[in-house]
C-alpha cells in the first residue's frame, strides 16, 4: 500500500472510531489499537509533511462538541498529557526537567490517571455556574445540568468562616463511574434485557452526555479534581500538591492516592505501587501522572502543542486488545459446570500472551452474539481470567450476500467428555454435565483438586498423570489412589505409551523406568497423614473453600461430628449460610460420599481430631442472647444458629449474665424479667435487620 493510501485508510479508521466513541457512545476498537493508528499516522505525517491536511485527526486532540449541547469556550485551554509507555521515556522526561530547572531531584505531584472523562467546573463567587466537557481542549460542551446531579461535586465552595470566595475558580478533573457501581448498573441493565455499558469510562461519558439530566442523576458517577483553569481572586500556593490540598479544603474530592515523589526513582516507585493497587482500587486507572510540583518552574517550562512540558502520563499496559476468535471449546469443570472457552489468535494483553479467554456461559455468548471468525476485544484485568468483552460487528466476515458466514454458536446438548446430557436448571446461568463422577472430565478435575497443594498435597501427581490414571489406570475415585501398586502404575504407563505409539529408550534397553512410579507412591503415602481441614477441602464439596473447611474443622473437631450435623447445626458455623449448609448436609447425606470417607480411612488416611472449638468471633462475640416468644420468619432454633454464627452464646433463661433478649410474638415472663433487669430487647424486625446486615439472610 502506498503511503498516501495508508494515510487515508488510517484517517478513515480513526474518524469511524471517533464517531462511534463520541457520538454514538459505542466504542468499536480498544484504546490500544486506536493509539497505534494515531501514532502510525503521526509518524507517516512527520515523514511526509506535504501530506498533512487540516482535516487530519492528528490536527486536533480528540473530541468534538456535538450539536446537542451548547458550546463552551474554555477560558484557558484544557490540556492533554504527553504519554510515556516505558521507563526510558520517563527517564527522558525527568532528564529534560532536571536540565531545564537545574533541580537535581525535582519534586513531582504524583497522581493516579483516572480513566474517565475530563471536565471543567467553573465557580464564580463560590457557586458552580458552569460545567463543561473537555471537547477538543479549546471548546467543549455545556453539561452543567448533568454535572450538577453528581453528589461529589459541590454546588458551592466550602469557604472558611469570614473568608470571601474567589471571584473565579475553574476546577479541572475527571468524572468517572466507580467499578462497583458500573458492575451493579450493568447487572441491572442486563436483568432488564437492556444493552450493558462497555466499560466504566463509557459509562461516565455516555451518562454525562444524556440530554435528560434525570437520567444522569440515576447513573452512579463520581468526580476527582486534579488541576485548575482560570482563577481570579484566589492566591495560588507555591506547588501543585499544595494547590490540590487547597482544592480539597474547598470541598472538592481528590483521589486518596495522590502523593509527592522526588526524582526518577521516586516517580518509578510510585508507578510500581499504584500498578500493584490497580485491581483493588475502586475506580479504573490507565496509568499515573507526574507533574512537576513547583508552579513557578511549571511556568518556566511552558507547553509543547497542547500538552505541558512539565507533566507526563506514565501508562500501564493496555487491558484490552483485539484479536480473532478461531474457535469455541467447551470445558467441563469439577462440578460439571460447562464453560465455553474462546480459542484466540495469540495476542499480548496486559503484558502476557493470551490464547484462550472465557465466554462464561450461554447467556453471555448470546449477549455478545459472538461467532467464529469474529474480531473480538479480549480483556485481561490483573489476576482474573481473560474474557471476551465484546465483538467488533463491523469486522464480521460476511459472504457475497452480506450475511454472516457463521451461524450463532449454540452450546452442545451432550457433554463432550462423557456424552451425558447437559442440563441447565431453570433460572441458573450455568449449564452442567449430568454425568457426575461417571464423567471423566469431572473425575479428573476432582482428582486434580484432591491432590493439589492446598488440599492433600500429593507430590508428583499432576495433570498429565491424572489423565493417564483415569484413562488407562484403575483410578475411578480419589480413594483408589491409596490402593495403587507399582504394577498398576507400570501397566498404566505401557497402555498410555501404546496409545502414543512411543517406546521409551529404557524399554528398548531392556530396563523399566520405575523411579517416577516409586516417587508417586511415596507422595501418595505421605498424604495419608493430613489434617481435617485439608481433607474437607480436598473432598471438593461445592462452595466449601479453604476458609470454610477450616471453620468446619474447628467447629466440629471431628469428621463424625460434622457428618452427623444437620442443616441447622451447620448454620451455626461462622461464615456458613443457608446455601453452604445445605450443600454440606446434602453431600454427606449421599451414601457413596460416606462410603468414600470410610474407604479413605480404611486405606490409612488419618488426621488429628480434637474437641470442638467454638470460641466465637463476630459482632455478637461475648454476648449472651435469650430468644423468647414465637418468630414468624424462622424457628427459634434457626434464629439461635444464626446468632451463634455471629459470635453469640445462646442461653435458655434470662439472668444478670444475659446481654440481649429477642422477643417474638406472645413473649411472656422472660420478657418481663428482661425489662425488670434493664436488658436490651429486640423485636423480630430488629433481629432480621441485624441478620441481613451481617449477611446471614438475603436482601430486604
Ligand atoms: C487524570 N486523568 O487522572 C490530569 N489526570 O493534568 C490527572 N489528568 C491532567 N491529571 C493535566 N491526574 C491534564 C490532564
Boltz pocket constraint, residues with backbone or C-beta under 6 A from the ligand:
constraints:
  - pocket:
      binder: B
      contacts: [[A, 79], [A, 80], [A, 81], [A, 111], [A, 112], [A, 113], [A, 114], [A, 115], [A, 116], [A, 174], [A, 226], [A, 227], [A, 289], [A, 311]]
      max_distance: 6.0
